[in-house]
Amino acid sequence: MAALARSFAGLGALALAGAACAQQPAYTLALPLQGPTAIPSYATSSEIEAIIRHAEGAMKPGQPVIVQPIHQFGSYTSFVEVRRGGWTAATHPDIELFHVVRGTGTLILGGTITDAKPGKGGNVSGMHIEGGRTIKVGPGDVFYIPAGTAHQFPAPDGELVLISMHIPRSEASAQP
């Protein structure tokens, strides 16, 4: 887990788009602050676990997802996502990187959002994807979602905990 925290710290972090995501006040990390933000640029595995516990405790009954920031570096911010229910399909102008910490679920990747509605910052969301690839995800899995690619976690098998990062496409050096 410490190697994972270091690898995400090295990448920077991400800005999870979508006002629909419930972002709660951040868990306060013990490390010194870096830069003008209140989010440190490094988090230990025990601090990641504390953020996960904080997020789980902050979830309201029936709330499908909660997002907690881990750290920020420039325009990159990484997050812990705790998912207990289905969530909307989306596309973002950013590249996304996910790591499954624990739990299992399904990811629908690619295809077309059939009931697409434009959102803030170039995001698009809806409830259904047609023609996407269905992928079972579990602990240790890492997946990359290119900018503009439809994706959805329709429902986890219980609880799915992810570390996520949005990488602004304009700042990414290359995208396949």
OpenMM code with the backbone's topology and positions (N, CA, C; nanometers):
from openmm import Vec3, app, unit

residues = "MET ALA ALA LEU ALA ARG SER PHE ALA GLY LEU GLY ALA LEU ALA LEU ALA GLY ALA ALA CYS ALA GLN GLN PRO ALA TYR THR LEU ALA LEU PRO LEU GLN GLY PRO THR ALA ILE PRO SER TYR ALA THR SER SER GLU ILE GLU ALA ILE ILE ARG HIS ALA GLU GLY ALA MET LYS PRO GLY GLN PRO VAL ILE VAL GLN PRO ILE HIS GLN PHE GLY SER TYR THR SER PHE VAL GLU VAL ARG ARG GLY GLY TRP THR ALA ALA THR HIS PRO ASP ILE GLU LEU PHE HIS VAL VAL ARG GLY THR GLY THR LEU ILE LEU GLY GLY THR ILE THR ASP ALA LYS PRO GLY LYS GLY GLY ASN VAL SER GLY MET HIS ILE GLU GLY GLY ARG THR ILE LYS VAL GLY PRO GLY ASP VAL PHE TYR ILE PRO ALA GLY THR ALA HIS GLN PHE PRO ALA PRO ASP GLY GLU LEU VAL LEU ILE SER MET HIS ILE PRO ARG SER GLU ALA SER ALA GLN PRO".split()
positions = [
    Vec3(0.0832, -0.1186, 0.0000),
    Vec3(0.0000, 0.0000, 0.0000),
    Vec3(0.0877, 0.1250, 0.0000),
    Vec3(0.2038, 0.1217, 0.0705),
    Vec3(0.2914, 0.2385, 0.0729),
    Vec3(0.3439, 0.2685, -0.0666),
    Vec3(0.3772, 0.1634, -0.1421),
    Vec3(0.4237, 0.1841, -0.2797),
    Vec3(0.3145, 0.2471, -0.3632),
    Vec3(0.1909, 0.2057, -0.3410),
    Vec3(0.0781, 0.2649, -0.4133),
    Vec3(0.0661, 0.4129, -0.3802),
    Vec3(0.0747, 0.4466, -0.2518),
    Vec3(0.0649, 0.5870, -0.2127),
    Vec3(0.1760, 0.6683, -0.2771),
    Vec3(0.2986, 0.6126, -0.2797),
    Vec3(0.4098, 0.6848, -0.3421),
    Vec3(0.3886, 0.7001, -0.4919),
    Vec3(0.3365, 0.5957, -0.5575),
    Vec3(0.3175, 0.6056, -0.7026),
    Vec3(0.2134, 0.7101, -0.7370),
    Vec3(0.1071, 0.7183, -0.6594),
    Vec3(0.0070, 0.8207, -0.6868),
    Vec3(0.0599, 0.9590, -0.6518),
    Vec3(0.1440, 0.9683, -0.5474),
    Vec3(0.2030, 1.0979, -0.5143),
    Vec3(0.2936, 1.1438, -0.6266),
    Vec3(0.3662, 1.0506, -0.6874),
    Vec3(0.4546, 1.0847, -0.7984),
    Vec3(0.3781, 1.1285, -0.9212),
    Vec3(0.2633, 1.0722, -0.9444),
    Vec3(0.1825, 1.1106, -1.0606),
    Vec3(0.1196, 1.2478, -1.0441),
    Vec3(0.1034, 1.2908, -0.9240),
    Vec3(0.0350, 1.4177, -0.8995),
    Vec3(-0.0934, 1.3872, -0.8302),
    Vec3(-0.2040, 1.4016, -0.8977),
    Vec3(-0.3343, 1.3614, -0.8467),
    Vec3(-0.4423, 1.4002, -0.9433),
    Vec3(-0.5675, 1.4018, -0.9001),
    Vec3(-0.6712, 1.4293, -0.9973),
    Vec3(-0.7835, 1.5141, -0.9443),
    Vec3(-0.8537, 1.5734, -1.0355),
    Vec3(-0.9676, 1.6553, -0.9963),
    Vec3(-1.0927, 1.5829, -1.0425),
    Vec3(-1.1563, 1.5112, -0.9542),
    Vec3(-1.2727, 1.4318, -0.9924),
    Vec3(-1.3854, 1.5248, -1.0312),
    Vec3(-1.4315, 1.5113, -1.1517),
    Vec3(-1.5366, 1.5982, -1.2021),
    Vec3(-1.6721, 1.5456, -1.1612),
    Vec3(-1.7678, 1.6322, -1.1676),
    Vec3(-1.9061, 1.5925, -1.1438),
    Vec3(-1.9559, 1.6431, -1.0112),
    Vec3(-2.0396, 1.7422, -1.0176),
    Vec3(-2.0962, 1.7972, -0.8956),
    Vec3(-2.1816, 1.6947, -0.8237),
    Vec3(-2.2221, 1.5895, -0.8940),
    Vec3(-2.3058, 1.4867, -0.8328),
    Vec3(-2.2289, 1.4039, -0.7316),
    Vec3(-2.0971, 1.4013, -0.7385),
    Vec3(-2.0172, 1.3265, -0.6418),
    Vec3(-2.0248, 1.3976, -0.5077),
    Vec3(-2.0511, 1.3224, -0.4038),
    Vec3(-2.0611, 1.3810, -0.2708),
    Vec3(-1.9221, 1.3900, -0.2110),
    Vec3(-1.8668, 1.5089, -0.2052),
    Vec3(-1.7339, 1.5277, -0.1483),
    Vec3(-1.7497, 1.5874, -0.0097),
    Vec3(-1.7020, 1.5165, 0.0897),
    Vec3(-1.7132, 1.5573, 0.2283),
    Vec3(-1.5867, 1.6315, 0.2706),
    Vec3(-1.5904, 1.6988, 0.3869),
    Vec3(-1.4687, 1.7628, 0.4364),
    Vec3(-1.3562, 1.6612, 0.4468),
    Vec3(-1.2369, 1.7037, 0.4147),
    Vec3(-1.1217, 1.6139, 0.4086),
    Vec3(-1.0799, 1.5666, 0.5467),
    Vec3(-1.0323, 1.4433, 0.5517),
    Vec3(-0.9659, 1.3909, 0.6693),
    Vec3(-0.8330, 1.4650, 0.6784),
    Vec3(-0.7915, 1.5072, 0.7958),
    Vec3(-0.6677, 1.5826, 0.8106),
    Vec3(-0.5494, 1.4881, 0.8260),
    Vec3(-0.4540, 1.4969, 0.7338),
    Vec3(-0.3346, 1.4133, 0.7382),
    Vec3(-0.2284, 1.4772, 0.8265),
    Vec3(-0.1396, 1.3939, 0.8793),
    Vec3(-0.0380, 1.4405, 0.9731),
    Vec3(0.0829, 1.5045, 0.9062),
    Vec3(0.1007, 1.4830, 0.7771),
    Vec3(0.2206, 1.5332, 0.7096),
    Vec3(0.2170, 1.6844, 0.6909),
    Vec3(0.3351, 1.7471, 0.6797),
    Vec3(0.3376, 1.8916, 0.6553),
    Vec3(0.2677, 1.9242, 0.5238),
    Vec3(0.2050, 2.0397, 0.5194),
    Vec3(0.1354, 2.0826, 0.3986),
    Vec3(0.2344, 2.1257, 0.2923),
    Vec3(0.1971, 2.1036, 0.1675),
    Vec3(0.2797, 2.1417, 0.0537),
    Vec3(0.2024, 2.2429, -0.0298),
    Vec3(0.2597, 2.3558, -0.0578),
    Vec3(0.1953, 2.4529, -0.1457),
    Vec3(0.0787, 2.5240, -0.0801),
    Vec3(-0.0038, 2.5913, -0.1617),
    Vec3(-0.1104, 2.6762, -0.1088),
    Vec3(-0.2357, 2.5998, -0.0671),
    Vec3(-0.2397, 2.4690, -0.0856),
    Vec3(-0.3608, 2.3944, -0.0525),
    Vec3(-0.3498, 2.3313, 0.0849),
    Vec3(-0.4610, 2.2847, 0.1345),
    Vec3(-0.4638, 2.2170, 0.2640),
    Vec3(-0.4537, 2.0658, 0.2474),
    Vec3(-0.4054, 2.0215, 0.1332),
    Vec3(-0.3928, 1.8785, 0.1082),
    Vec3(-0.2457, 1.8464, 0.0854),
    Vec3(-0.1860, 1.7566, 0.1657),
    Vec3(-0.0449, 1.7250, 0.1472),
    Vec3(-0.0202, 1.6500, 0.0169),
    Vec3(0.1046, 1.6481, -0.0270),
    Vec3(0.1375, 1.5830, -0.1534),
    Vec3(0.1814, 1.4381, -0.1347),
    Vec3(0.1750, 1.3856, -0.0149),
    Vec3(0.2120, 1.2473, 0.0115),
    Vec3(0.1239, 1.1945, 0.1242),
    Vec3(0.0814, 1.0707, 0.1134),
    Vec3(0.0015, 1.0083, 0.2182),
    Vec3(0.0497, 0.8648, 0.2369),
    Vec3(0.0671, 0.8236, 0.3620),
    Vec3(0.1097, 0.6873, 0.3919),
    Vec3(-0.0085, 0.5913, 0.3782),
    Vec3(0.0203, 0.4617, 0.3744),
    Vec3(-0.0875, 0.3631, 0.3643),
    Vec3(-0.1804, 0.3700, 0.4853),
    Vec3(-0.1259, 0.3971, 0.6039),
    Vec3(-0.2129, 0.4077, 0.7216),
    Vec3(-0.3011, 0.5321, 0.7125),
    Vec3(-0.2503, 0.6382, 0.6523),
    Vec3(-0.3331, 0.7576, 0.6330),
    Vec3(-0.4414, 0.7332, 0.5277),
    Vec3(-0.4081, 0.6577, 0.4231),
    Vec3(-0.5086, 0.6217, 0.3227),
    Vec3(-0.6205, 0.5422, 0.3904),
    Vec3(-0.5835, 0.4455, 0.4747),
    Vec3(-0.6846, 0.3671, 0.5465),
    Vec3(-0.7692, 0.4569, 0.6361),
    Vec3(-0.7076, 0.5572, 0.7001),
    Vec3(-0.7834, 0.6502, 0.7842),
    Vec3(-0.8813, 0.7321, 0.6998),
    Vec3(-0.8400, 0.7725, 0.5803),
    Vec3(-0.9294, 0.8464, 0.4901),
    Vec3(-1.0466, 0.7569, 0.4497),
    Vec3(-1.0182, 0.6306, 0.4208),
    Vec3(-1.1249, 0.5363, 0.3844),
    Vec3(-1.2233, 0.5217, 0.5005),
    Vec3(-1.1729, 0.5015, 0.6225),
    Vec3(-1.2613, 0.4884, 0.7395),
    Vec3(-1.3438, 0.6150, 0.7595),
    Vec3(-1.2809, 0.7316, 0.7415),
    Vec3(-1.3513, 0.8597, 0.7543),
    Vec3(-1.4641, 0.8682, 0.6512),
    Vec3(-1.4343, 0.8306, 0.5269),
    Vec3(-1.5353, 0.8349, 0.4201),
    Vec3(-1.6501, 0.7392, 0.4512),
    Vec3(-1.6167, 0.6170, 0.4926),
    Vec3(-1.7208, 0.5189, 0.5247),
    Vec3(-1.8110, 0.5703, 0.6367),
    Vec3(-1.7508, 0.6343, 0.7367),
    Vec3(-1.8287, 0.6879, 0.8479),
    Vec3(-1.9135, 0.8079, 0.8101),
    Vec3(-1.8726, 0.8801, 0.7071),
    Vec3(-1.9456, 1.0001, 0.6644),
    Vec3(-2.0600, 0.9691, 0.5678),
    Vec3(-2.0647, 0.8462, 0.5152),
    Vec3(-2.1711, 0.8110, 0.4197),
    Vec3(-2.3062, 0.8051, 0.4890),
    Vec3(-2.4053, 0.8600, 0.4212),
    Vec3(-2.5421, 0.8566, 0.4710),
    Vec3(-2.6118, 0.7312, 0.4168),
    Vec3(-2.7144, 0.6816, 0.4859),
    Vec3(-2.7870, 0.5648, 0.4355),
    Vec3(-2.8373, 0.5900, 0.2928),
    Vec3(-2.8143, 0.4935, 0.2058),
    Vec3(-2.8593, 0.5051, 0.0676),
    Vec3(-2.7692, 0.5868, -0.0234),
    Vec3(-2.6663, 0.6506, 0.0312),
    Vec3(-2.5738, 0.7303, -0.0505),
    Vec3(-2.4880, 0.6345, -0.1330),
    Vec3(-2.4877, 0.6482, -0.2675),
    Vec3(-2.4167, 0.5507, -0.3501),
    Vec3(-2.2651, 0.5682, -0.3541),
    Vec3(-2.2161, 0.6909, -0.3354),
    Vec3(-2.0719, 0.7145, -0.3468),
    Vec3(-2.0332, 0.8342, -0.2611),
    Vec3(-1.9119, 0.8286, -0.2085),
    Vec3(-1.8534, 0.9432, -0.1393),
    Vec3(-1.7094, 0.9560, -0.1878),
    Vec3(-1.6643, 1.0781, -0.2029),
    Vec3(-1.5309, 1.1065, -0.2550),
    Vec3(-1.4567, 1.1916, -0.1526),
    Vec3(-1.3360, 1.1478, -0.1157),
    Vec3(-1.2522, 1.2201, -0.0194),
    Vec3(-1.1178, 1.2513, -0.0840),
    Vec3(-1.0704, 1.3759, -0.0771),
    Vec3(-0.9394, 1.4071, -0.1338),
    Vec3(-0.8270, 1.3437, -0.0523),
    Vec3(-0.7214, 1.3030, -0.1222),
    Vec3(-0.6012, 1.2512, -0.0569),
    Vec3(-0.4939, 1.3589, -0.0577),
    Vec3(-0.4519, 1.3994, -0.1776),
    Vec3(-0.3483, 1.5014, -0.1887),
    Vec3(-0.3618, 1.5755, -0.3207),
    Vec3(-0.2934, 1.6882, -0.3271),
    Vec3(-0.3004, 1.7722, -0.4457),
    Vec3(-0.1607, 1.8179, -0.4836),
    Vec3(-0.1374, 1.8219, -0.6137),
    Vec3(-0.0129, 1.8746, -0.6674),
    Vec3(-0.0503, 1.9504, -0.7934),
    Vec3(-0.0417, 2.0820, -0.7895),
    Vec3(-0.0831, 2.1628, -0.9038),
    Vec3(-0.2291, 2.1385, -0.9359),
    Vec3(-0.2588, 2.1060, -1.0608),
    Vec3(-0.3980, 2.0830, -1.1010),
    Vec3(-0.4399, 1.9367, -1.0869),
    Vec3(-0.3563, 1.8542, -1.0254),
    Vec3(-0.3868, 1.7131, -1.0040),
    Vec3(-0.4261, 1.6914, -0.8584),
    Vec3(-0.5356, 1.6189, -0.8362),
    Vec3(-0.5764, 1.5827, -0.7014),
    Vec3(-0.6191, 1.4375, -0.7023),
    Vec3(-0.5709, 1.3600, -0.6063),
    Vec3(-0.6134, 1.2202, -0.5972),
    Vec3(-0.7202, 1.2081, -0.4891),
    Vec3(-0.8039, 1.1066, -0.5065),
    Vec3(-0.9178, 1.0878, -0.4178),
    Vec3(-0.9325, 0.9424, -0.3774),
    Vec3(-0.9932, 0.9217, -0.2616),
    Vec3(-1.0482, 0.7923, -0.2237),
    Vec3(-1.1956, 0.7990, -0.2601),
    Vec3(-1.2449, 0.6954, -0.3280),
    Vec3(-1.3872, 0.6838, -0.3598),
    Vec3(-1.4395, 0.5580, -0.2930),
    Vec3(-1.5454, 0.5718, -0.2166),
    Vec3(-1.6135, 0.4567, -0.1582),
    Vec3(-1.7485, 0.4476, -0.2284),
    Vec3(-1.7716, 0.3347, -0.2954),
    Vec3(-1.8952, 0.3148, -0.3730),
    Vec3(-1.9741, 0.1990, -0.3127),
    Vec3(-2.0996, 0.2272, -0.2804),
    Vec3(-2.1884, 0.1239, -0.2253),
    Vec3(-2.3110, 0.1014, -0.3127),
    Vec3(-2.3261, 0.1787, -0.4155),
    Vec3(-2.4417, 0.1650, -0.5031),
    Vec3(-2.4048, 0.2047, -0.6441),
    Vec3(-2.4979, 0.1846, -0.7354),
    Vec3(-2.4751, 0.2217, -0.8743),
    Vec3(-2.4587, 0.3721, -0.8895),
    Vec3(-2.3903, 0.4106, -0.9940),
    Vec3(-2.3607, 0.5506, -1.0171),
    Vec3(-2.3793, 0.5805, -1.1640),
    Vec3(-2.3943, 0.7056, -1.1961),
    Vec3(-2.4199, 0.7463, -1.3335),
    Vec3(-2.3048, 0.7119, -1.4271),
    Vec3(-2.3386, 0.6988, -1.5533),
    Vec3(-2.2382, 0.6852, -1.6584),
    Vec3(-2.1835, 0.8248, -1.6855),
    Vec3(-2.0568, 0.8331, -1.7275),
    Vec3(-1.9979, 0.9650, -1.7491),
    Vec3(-1.8881, 0.9609, -1.8537),
    Vec3(-1.8619, 1.0772, -1.9103),
    Vec3(-1.7391, 1.1035, -1.9851),
    Vec3(-1.6834, 1.2328, -1.9286),
    Vec3(-1.5517, 1.2464, -1.9325),
    Vec3(-1.4854, 1.3662, -1.8814),
    Vec3(-1.3813, 1.4115, -1.9827),
    Vec3(-1.3492, 1.5403, -1.9827),
    Vec3(-1.2423, 1.5865, -2.0711),
    Vec3(-1.1039, 1.5460, -2.0203),
    Vec3(-1.0972, 1.4925, -1.8983),
    Vec3(-0.9712, 1.4501, -1.8378),
    Vec3(-0.9474, 1.3014, -1.8600),
    Vec3(-0.8223, 1.2620, -1.8498),
    Vec3(-0.7828, 1.1219, -1.8448),
    Vec3(-0.8066, 1.0776, -1.7004),
    Vec3(-0.8518, 0.9546, -1.6798),
    Vec3(-0.8734, 0.9053, -1.5441),
    Vec3(-0.7926, 0.7789, -1.5196),
    Vec3(-0.7436, 0.7684, -1.3981),
    Vec3(-0.6687, 0.6516, -1.3552),
    Vec3(-0.7321, 0.6031, -1.2252),
    Vec3(-0.7606, 0.4735, -1.2166),
    Vec3(-0.8214, 0.4148, -1.0974),
    Vec3(-0.7372, 0.2979, -1.0485),
    Vec3(-0.7340, 0.2799, -0.9163),
    Vec3(-0.6740, 0.1627, -0.8529),
    Vec3(-0.7773, 0.1084, -0.7548),
    Vec3(-0.8094, -0.0204, -0.7656),
    Vec3(-0.9044, -0.0824, -0.6737),
    Vec3(-0.8296, -0.1217, -0.5470),
    Vec3(-0.8692, -0.0625, -0.4350),
    Vec3(-0.8077, -0.0917, -0.3061),
    Vec3(-0.8702, -0.2173, -0.2466),
    Vec3(-1.0034, -0.2218, -0.2439),
    Vec3(-1.0720, -0.3411, -0.1941),
    Vec3(-1.2142, -0.3462, -0.2490),
    Vec3(-1.2701, -0.4657, -0.2416),
    Vec3(-1.4041, -0.4882, -0.2940),
    Vec3(-1.3987, -0.5292, -0.4401),
    Vec3(-1.5148, -0.5650, -0.4918),
    Vec3(-1.5260, -0.6021, -0.6323),
    Vec3(-1.6483, -0.5345, -0.6918),
    Vec3(-1.6488, -0.5256, -0.8221),
    Vec3(-1.7615, -0.4642, -0.8901),
    Vec3(-1.7461, -0.4780, -1.0395),
    Vec3(-1.8294, -0.4068, -1.1100),
    Vec3(-1.8305, -0.4096, -1.2550),
    Vec3(-1.8040, -0.2699, -1.3074),
    Vec3(-1.7213, -0.2618, -1.4098),
    Vec3(-1.6954, -0.1372, -1.4818),
    Vec3(-1.7468, -0.1569, -1.6233),
    Vec3(-1.8273, -0.0640, -1.6715),
    Vec3(-1.8652, -0.0625, -1.8125),
    Vec3(-1.7796, 0.0454, -1.8762),
    Vec3(-1.7056, 0.0081, -1.9791),
    Vec3(-1.6080, 0.0984, -2.0402),
    Vec3(-1.6331, 0.1080, -2.1902),
    Vec3(-1.6377, 0.2315, -2.2402),
    Vec3(-1.6597, 0.2550, -2.3827),
    Vec3(-1.8075, 0.2560, -2.4152),
    Vec3(-1.8385, 0.2592, -2.5417),
    Vec3(-1.9769, 0.2652, -2.5846),
    Vec3(-2.0286, 0.4080, -2.5843),
    Vec3(-2.1615, 0.4203, -2.5808),
    Vec3(-2.2276, 0.5506, -2.5899),
    Vec3(-2.3251, 0.5669, -2.4747),
    Vec3(-2.3241, 0.6827, -2.4125),
    Vec3(-2.4226, 0.7137, -2.3090),
    Vec3(-2.5523, 0.7472, -2.3820),
    Vec3(-2.6557, 0.6644, -2.3628),
    Vec3(-2.7783, 0.6787, -2.4415),
    Vec3(-2.8658, 0.7954, -2.3983),
    Vec3(-2.8597, 0.8340, -2.2742),
    Vec3(-2.9420, 0.9445, -2.2236),
    Vec3(-2.8515, 1.0586, -2.1755),
    Vec3(-2.7512, 1.0914, -2.2558),
    Vec3(-2.6463, 1.1865, -2.2179),
    Vec3(-2.7009, 1.3267, -2.1933),
    Vec3(-2.6487, 1.3878, -2.0865),
    Vec3(-2.6811, 1.5266, -2.0529),
    Vec3(-2.5501, 1.5994, -2.0253),
    Vec3(-2.5286, 1.7153, -2.0904),
    Vec3(-2.4059, 1.7911, -2.0647),
    Vec3(-2.4034, 1.8431, -1.9213),
    Vec3(-2.2836, 1.8461, -1.8643),
    Vec3(-2.2660, 1.8977, -1.7292),
    Vec3(-2.1586, 2.0046, -1.7269),
    Vec3(-2.1117, 2.0366, -1.6093),
    Vec3(-2.0087, 2.1394, -1.5918),
    Vec3(-1.8736, 2.0915, -1.6429),
    Vec3(-1.7945, 2.1835, -1.6918),
    Vec3(-1.6559, 2.1557, -1.7279),
    Vec3(-1.6362, 2.0558, -1.8403),
    Vec3(-1.7338, 2.0408, -1.9280),
    Vec3(-1.7198, 1.9469, -2.0384),
    Vec3(-1.7566, 1.8039, -2.0039),
    Vec3(-1.8061, 1.7807, -1.8829),
    Vec3(-1.8496, 1.6470, -1.8427),
    Vec3(-1.9856, 1.6155, -1.9040),
    Vec3(-2.0101, 1.4889, -1.9282),
    Vec3(-2.1385, 1.4410, -1.9783),
    Vec3(-2.1786, 1.3242, -1.8896),
    Vec3(-2.3069, 1.3163, -1.8524),
    Vec3(-2.3510, 1.2049, -1.7688),
    Vec3(-2.4860, 1.1532, -1.8152),
    Vec3(-2.5185, 1.0349, -1.7709),
    Vec3(-2.6456, 0.9700, -1.7999),
    Vec3(-2.6545, 0.8432, -1.7175),
    Vec3(-2.7619, 0.7692, -1.7358),
    Vec3(-2.7815, 0.6490, -1.6545),
    Vec3(-2.7451, 0.5190, -1.7250),
    Vec3(-2.7273, 0.5235, -1.8584),
    Vec3(-2.7071, 0.3983, -1.9321),
    Vec3(-2.5995, 0.4125, -2.0390),
    Vec3(-2.5239, 0.3045, -2.0582),
    Vec3(-2.4251, 0.2960, -2.1665),
    Vec3(-2.4672, 0.1826, -2.2591),
    Vec3(-2.4656, 0.2094, -2.3880),
    Vec3(-2.4941, 0.1070, -2.4882),
    Vec3(-2.3647, 0.0741, -2.5617),
    Vec3(-2.3368, -0.0559, -2.5759),
    Vec3(-2.2210, -0.0981, -2.6538),
    Vec3(-2.0888, -0.0951, -2.5805),
    Vec3(-2.0898, -0.0765, -2.4493),
    Vec3(-1.9653, -0.0752, -2.3731),
    Vec3(-1.9179, -0.2155, -2.3390),
    Vec3(-1.7937, -0.2249, -2.2980),
    Vec3(-1.7331, -0.3515, -2.2551),
    Vec3(-1.7521, -0.3655, -2.1044),
    Vec3(-1.7988, -0.4793, -2.0583),
    Vec3(-1.8196, -0.5048, -1.9161),
    Vec3(-1.6967, -0.5760, -1.8604),
    Vec3(-1.6400, -0.5187, -1.7542),
    Vec3(-1.5167, -0.5704, -1.6953),
    Vec3(-1.5381, -0.5881, -1.5450),
    Vec3(-1.5076, -0.7070, -1.4921),
    Vec3(-1.5092, -0.7282, -1.3474),
    Vec3(-1.3796, -0.6705, -1.2908),
    Vec3(-1.3915, -0.5913, -1.1846),
    Vec3(-1.2730, -0.5316, -1.1228),
    Vec3(-1.2643, -0.5769, -0.9775),
    Vec3(-1.1392, -0.5858, -0.9280),
    Vec3(-1.1170, -0.6285, -0.7909),
    Vec3(-0.9863, -0.5736, -0.7371),
    Vec3(-0.9535, -0.6063, -0.6131),
    Vec3(-0.8363, -0.5515, -0.5456),
    Vec3(-0.7083, -0.5639, -0.6282),
    Vec3(-0.6353, -0.4537, -0.6364),
    Vec3(-0.5094, -0.4491, -0.7095),
    Vec3(-0.5230, -0.4085, -0.8545),
    Vec3(-0.6439, -0.4149, -0.9100),
    Vec3(-0.6630, -0.3761, -1.0501),
    Vec3(-0.6382, -0.2264, -1.0673),
    Vec3(-0.5743, -0.1930, -1.1775),
    Vec3(-0.5502, -0.0533, -1.2146),
    Vec3(-0.6039, -0.0370, -1.3556),
    Vec3(-0.6797, 0.0677, -1.3785),
    Vec3(-0.7297, 0.0901, -1.5134),
    Vec3(-0.7256, 0.2374, -1.5481),
    Vec3(-0.7035, 0.2601, -1.6754),
    Vec3(-0.6835, 0.3915, -1.7351),
    Vec3(-0.8028, 0.4173, -1.8261),
    Vec3(-0.8643, 0.5337, -1.8128),
    Vec3(-0.9781, 0.5686, -1.8971),
    Vec3(-0.9409, 0.6928, -1.9771),
    Vec3(-0.9255, 0.6789, -2.1089),
    Vec3(-0.8897, 0.7948, -2.1914),
    Vec3(-0.9961, 0.9046, -2.1833),
    Vec3(-0.9546, 1.0270, -2.2040),
    Vec3(-1.0469, 1.1405, -2.2046),
    Vec3(-1.1597, 1.1142, -2.3032),
    Vec3(-1.2813, 1.1502, -2.2641),
    Vec3(-1.3964, 1.1363, -2.3522),
    Vec3(-1.4535, 0.9963, -2.3631),
    Vec3(-1.4023, 0.9008, -2.2851),
    Vec3(-1.4494, 0.7625, -2.2917),
    Vec3(-1.5619, 0.7406, -2.1905),
    Vec3(-1.6744, 0.6883, -2.2372),
    Vec3(-1.7861, 0.6585, -2.1474),
    Vec3(-1.7447, 0.5485, -2.0498),
    Vec3(-1.7877, 0.5630, -1.9247),
    Vec3(-1.7594, 0.4620, -1.8232),
    Vec3(-1.8628, 0.4712, -1.7122),
    Vec3(-1.8813, 0.3586, -1.6432),
    Vec3(-1.9808, 0.3536, -1.5364),
    Vec3(-1.9503, 0.2360, -1.4446),
    Vec3(-1.9726, 0.2570, -1.3150),
    Vec3(-1.9723, 0.1495, -1.2166),
    Vec3(-2.1194, 0.1282, -1.1813),
    Vec3(-2.1899, 0.0362, -1.2499),
    Vec3(-2.3341, 0.0255, -1.2289),
    Vec3(-2.3723, -0.0166, -1.0873),
    Vec3(-2.2965, -0.1045, -1.0249),
    Vec3(-2.3229, -0.1432, -0.8862),
    Vec3(-2.2088, -0.2314, -0.8377),
    Vec3(-2.1502, -0.1967, -0.7225),
    Vec3(-2.0453, -0.2825, -0.6673),
    Vec3(-2.1072, -0.4064, -0.6031),
    Vec3(-2.0230, -0.5050, -0.5765),
    Vec3(-2.0652, -0.6236, -0.5015),
    Vec3(-2.0442, -0.5911, -0.3537),
    Vec3(-2.1333, -0.5135, -0.2961),
    Vec3(-2.1165, -0.4665, -0.1589),
    Vec3(-2.0543, -0.3285, -0.1602),
    Vec3(-1.9266, -0.3200, -0.1244),
    Vec3(-1.8565, -0.1913, -0.1212),
    Vec3(-1.7318, -0.2007, -0.2081),
    Vec3(-1.7085, -0.0990, -0.2889),
    Vec3(-1.5913, -0.0907, -0.3758),
    Vec3(-1.5140, 0.0344, -0.3358),
    Vec3(-1.3865, 0.0169, -0.2989),
    Vec3(-1.3021, 0.1294, -0.2587),
    Vec3(-1.1948, 0.1491, -0.3653),
    Vec3(-1.1876, 0.2709, -0.4174),
    Vec3(-1.0948, 0.3050, -0.5252),
    Vec3(-1.0092, 0.4238, -0.4864),
    Vec3(-0.8910, 0.4318, -0.5454),
    Vec3(-0.8150, 0.5565, -0.5482),
    Vec3(-0.8244, 0.6030, -0.6923),
    Vec3(-0.8628, 0.7276, -0.7106),
    Vec3(-0.8829, 0.7797, -0.8454),
    Vec3(-0.8020, 0.9065, -0.8665),
    Vec3(-0.7714, 0.9302, -0.9919),
    Vec3(-0.6956, 1.0495, -1.0287),
    Vec3(-0.7430, 1.0972, -1.1653),
    Vec3(-0.7738, 1.2254, -1.1773),
    Vec3(-0.8002, 1.2859, -1.3080),
    Vec3(-0.6734, 1.3585, -1.3492),
    Vec3(-0.6336, 1.3379, -1.4720),
    Vec3(-0.5151, 1.4029, -1.5272),
    Vec3(-0.5635, 1.4935, -1.6392),
    Vec3(-0.5522, 1.6246, -1.6219),
    Vec3(-0.6002, 1.7146, -1.7268),
    Vec3(-0.5368, 1.6801, -1.8609),
    Vec3(-0.6198, 1.6581, -1.9607),
    Vec3(-0.5708, 1.6164, -2.0922),
    Vec3(-0.4720, 1.7175, -2.1482),
    Vec3(-0.4981, 1.8446, -2.1258),
    Vec3(-0.4094, 1.9481, -2.1790),
    Vec3(-0.2707, 1.9415, -2.1173),
    Vec3(-0.2593, 1.8796, -1.9989),
    Vec3(-0.1302, 1.8713, -1.9312),
    Vec3(-0.0643, 1.7346, -1.9468),
    Vec3(-0.1372, 1.6376, -1.9976),
    Vec3(-0.0803, 1.5042, -2.0145),
    Vec3(0.0160, 1.5052, -2.1324),
    Vec3(0.1277, 1.4389, -2.1166),
    Vec3(0.2288, 1.4406, -2.2231),
    Vec3(0.1873, 1.3581, -2.3436),
    Vec3(0.1111, 1.2516, -2.3213),
    Vec3(0.0675, 1.1683, -2.4337),
    Vec3(-0.0522, 1.0869, -2.3914),
    Vec3(-0.1360, 1.0571, -2.4873),
    Vec3(-0.2505, 0.9707, -2.4625),
    Vec3(-0.2635, 0.8759, -2.5795),
    Vec3(-0.2711, 0.7453, -2.5507),
    Vec3(-0.2831, 0.6490, -2.6622),
    Vec3(-0.4148, 0.6651, -2.7353),
] * unit.nanometer
topology = app.Topology()
chain = topology.addChain("A")
for resn in residues:
    res = topology.addResidue(resn, chain)
    for name in ("N", "CA", "C"):
        topology.addAtom(name, app.Element.getBySymbol(name[0]), res)
